[in-house]
Amino acid sequence: MSSDLLETTKYIIHLDIYAEGVIEKSDVIGAVFGQSEGLLGDNLDLRELQKTGRVGRIDVNISSKEGKSTGTVLIPSSLDKVETAILAAALETIDRIGPCMAKIKVDKISDVRAEKRKQIIDRAQKILKTMFKNEFLESDKIIDAVRQAVRIEEISEYGASRLPAGPHVKDSDAIIIVEGRSDVLNLLKYGIKNTVAVEGTNVPKDVIDLSKTKITTAFLDGDRGGELILKELLQTADID
């Protein structure tokens, strides 16, 4: 079905053709106009309907094999549903095409507007899945970038060793000792701002001294490095 038919009609009449002999497109067109003439009166005369644009160009597709012909006919209609059905039924009365006995049967009448609505729905779904999805992803990237920038900006440095720390590590009554800068960032993500990182397995004096003035919790990895840091903290710092 061509796109121009979809744009100018309400319905498409689909006809199947069978002929006892070899026929051509011109034979089919002649039979459609000739045998329907006067059958339904002036209001549904096919020639007049085509002149006034209420019926579009008739599309015929015919093939022949072993002395028989089969094919299809598409007739675009701007008539209402009832008139289109009457016209389709009238075309089934055609019993001869060219010199051959023939049969024409209505395969279906498709609603072009329904097809357009389906196209709109399908396209809208694709837009939602692709274009809007990409925008959401882009927005997520922007949000993540802003959050990351805020977290980085909130990281402070503590002591002579300039250890990565949360902005509240000096003022808070309690602190959390972590291993590295990334741990400070991760906890800032969840609003925990009283952390300080030891930055290695050797616990800095700044952390040892700080632990003796505040309620101190060690939040370390469970690997070999974390175990070594915890062991040293228990020996040198005041861990609650």
C-alpha positions in Angstrom: 0.0 0.0 0.0 1.6 3.3 -1.1 2.0 6.2 1.3 0.0 8.6 -0.9 -3.1 6.3 -0.6 -2.8 6.4 3.2 -2.7 10.2 3.2 -5.8 10.8 1.0 -8.3 8.1 1.9 -10.4 6.7 4.7 -10.6 3.0 3.6 -8.8 0.7 1.2 -10.8 -2.0 -0.5 -8.7 -5.1 -1.1 -9.9 -7.5 -3.8 -8.6 -10.9 -4.9 -9.0 -11.8 -8.6 -9.1 -15.2 -10.3 -9.5 -15.6 -14.1 -9.8 -18.7 -16.3 -7.3 -17.4 -18.8 -4.6 -14.8 -19.4 -5.7 -11.2 -18.6 -4.0 -7.9 -18.3 -4.3 -4.9 -16.1 -6.3 -3.0 -18.7 -8.8 -5.9 -18.8 -9.3 -5.6 -15.0 -9.8 -1.8 -15.1 -12.3 -2.2 -17.9 -14.3 -4.8 -16.1 -14.4 -2.8 -12.9 -15.8 0.3 -14.6 -17.9 -1.4 -17.2 -19.7 -4.0 -15.1 -20.3 -1.7 -12.2 -21.7 1.1 -14.3 -25.4 1.9 -13.5 -25.5 -0.9 -10.9 -25.8 1.3 -7.8 -27.2 4.5 -9.3 -25.6 7.9 -9.8 -24.6 8.4 -6.2 -22.2 5.4 -6.2 -21.3 5.4 -9.9 -17.6 4.5 -9.9 -16.6 6.9 -12.7 -18.3 9.8 -11.0 -16.8 8.9 -7.7 -13.4 9.0 -9.2 -14.0 12.3 -11.0 -15.0 13.9 -7.7 -12.1 12.4 -5.8 -14.2 10.2 -3.6 -12.5 7.1 -5.0 -8.8 7.2 -5.8 -6.6 5.6 -8.5 -7.3 1.8 -8.8 -4.1 -0.2 -8.3 -4.0 -3.6 -10.1 -1.4 -6.3 -9.8 -1.9 -9.3 -12.1 0.2 -12.4 -12.8 -0.4 -15.4 -15.1 0.7 -19.0 -14.9 -0.3 -22.1 -16.9 -3.1 -20.2 -18.6 -4.7 -18.9 -15.4 -4.5 -15.4 -13.9 -4.5 -14.3 -10.3 -4.0 -10.9 -8.7 -5.1 -8.2 -6.4 -6.9 -4.8 -6.7 -6.7 -1.9 -4.3 -9.3 0.8 -4.4 -8.9 3.8 -2.1 -12.2 5.2 -0.9 -13.1 8.5 0.8 -16.7 7.3 1.2 -18.2 6.5 4.6 -18.0 2.9 5.9 -21.4 1.8 4.7 -21.0 3.3 1.1 -17.5 1.7 0.9 -18.9 -1.7 1.9 -21.7 -1.4 -0.7 -19.2 -0.5 -3.4 -17.0 -3.5 -2.4 -20.0 -5.9 -2.5 -21.0 -4.6 -6.0 -17.5 -5.4 -7.3 -17.9 -9.0 -6.3 -20.7 -9.3 -8.9 -18.1 -9.0 -11.7 -18.0 -12.4 -13.5 -16.0 -11.7 -16.6 -12.7 -9.9 -17.2 -11.7 -9.4 -20.8 -12.5 -12.6 -22.6 -12.3 -14.8 -19.5 -14.6 -16.0 -16.9 -13.5 -14.6 -13.6 -14.2 -14.2 -9.9 -13.6 -11.2 -7.7 -13.8 -11.5 -3.9 -13.3 -8.9 -1.2 -10.3 -9.9 0.9 -10.7 -7.1 3.4 -11.5 -3.4 3.8 -8.7 -1.7 5.8 -9.3 1.4 7.9 -6.5 3.8 6.9 -7.2 6.0 9.9 -6.7 3.0 12.2 -3.4 2.3 10.5 -2.4 5.9 11.0 -3.3 5.7 14.6 -1.2 2.5 14.9 1.7 4.3 13.2 1.4 7.2 15.6 1.4 4.8 18.6 4.4 2.9 17.3 6.3 6.1 16.6 5.4 7.5 20.0 6.7 4.3 21.7 10.0 4.6 19.8 10.3 8.3 20.8 9.8 7.4 24.4 12.3 4.6 24.3 15.0 6.4 22.4 14.9 10.2 22.4 13.5 10.7 25.9 15.6 7.9 27.3 18.7 9.6 26.0 17.6 12.9 27.6 17.1 11.1 30.9 20.5 9.5 30.6 22.0 12.9 29.9 20.2 14.4 32.8 21.5 11.6 35.0 25.0 12.3 33.9 24.6 16.0 34.7 23.2 15.2 38.1 26.0 12.7 38.9 28.6 15.3 37.7 27.2 18.0 40.0 27.0 15.6 42.9 30.6 14.5 42.3 31.7 18.1 42.1 29.9 18.9 45.4 31.5 16.0 47.1 34.9 16.9 45.9 34.4 20.5 47.0 33.3 19.3 50.5 36.5 17.2 51.0 38.8 19.1 53.4 42.3 18.3 54.6 43.2 17.6 58.2 46.5 18.0 60.1 50.1 18.4 59.1 49.8 15.3 56.9 46.9 17.0 55.0 44.8 13.9 55.2 41.6 13.7 53.2 38.7 14.4 55.5 35.1 15.4 55.7 34.2 19.0 56.4 33.0 18.3 60.0 35.9 16.2 61.2 37.2 19.0 63.4 33.9 20.1 64.9 32.2 16.8 65.4 32.2 14.9 68.7 32.8 11.6 66.8 34.9 10.7 63.9 35.1 7.7 61.5 38.6 6.5 60.4 38.7 5.1 56.8 41.4 4.0 54.5 41.6 6.4 51.6 40.2 9.5 49.8 37.6 7.4 47.8 36.1 6.2 51.1 35.7 9.8 52.3 34.0 10.6 49.0 31.7 7.6 49.2 30.6 8.5 52.7 30.1 12.1 51.7 27.6 10.8 49.1 25.4 9.6 52.0 25.8 12.7 54.0 28.5 11.4 56.4 30.9 14.3 56.8 33.0 13.4 59.9 35.5 11.0 58.2 39.3 11.1 58.0 41.5 8.8 55.9 44.8 7.3 57.1 46.1 7.0 53.5 48.1 3.9 54.0 49.0 1.1 56.5 51.0 3.5 58.7 48.6 5.4 60.9 49.5 9.1 60.9 50.1 10.9 64.3 47.4 13.4 63.4 44.8 10.5 63.4 46.2 9.0 66.6 46.0 12.4 68.5 42.5 13.1 67.1 41.2 9.7 68.2 42.1 10.5 71.8 39.8 13.6 71.8 36.8 12.2 70.0 34.5 9.2 69.9 36.3 7.1 67.2 35.1 4.4 64.9 37.2 2.5 62.4 35.5 1.7 59.1 38.0 -0.3 57.1 38.1 -3.0 54.4 38.1 -6.6 55.4 41.3 -7.3 53.4 44.9 -7.7 54.5 45.5 -3.9 54.3 42.4 -3.2 56.4 43.5 -5.7 59.0 46.9 -4.2 59.3 45.5 -0.7 59.8 43.0 -1.9 62.4 45.8 -3.7 64.3 47.9 -0.6 64.4 45.0 1.6 65.4 44.1 -0.7 68.3 47.7 -0.4 69.5 48.3 3.3 69.0 44.9 5.1 68.9 41.8 5.3 71.1 39.2 3.3 69.2 35.7 3.1 70.9 
